[in-house]
Amino acid sequence: MPIIRKILTVHSPIGPSVVDELLTSIEGALHRVGATRVWIDPQSTHDLTVMAELPDRTELPPGAELLDADVPDPRALDEESLRDSDAALA
């Protein structure tokens, strides 16, 4: 049985084009790591809460695994990595 998880909350105000790009990127990343469904919580008010249905690790077939290695843990990012990514975006 899949697990429903709250993934993140996007705080407003940010422009609609930023929201669209951000949510499209997040949705793609979640699908790449095994999400079967991604949606905005309809109970969200001003902030948007992204939800996802992810497979239960205990129900994966033998040898199968989620691609967690492809999604960096944001807590593991240091200031230098953040500066490098900001420079790449500029």
Secondary structure, 3 states (H helix, E strand, C coil): CCEEEEEEEECCCCCHHHHHHHHHHHHHHHHHCCCCEEEECCCCCCCEEEEEEECCHHHCCCCCCCCHHHCCCHHHCCHHHHHHHHHHHC
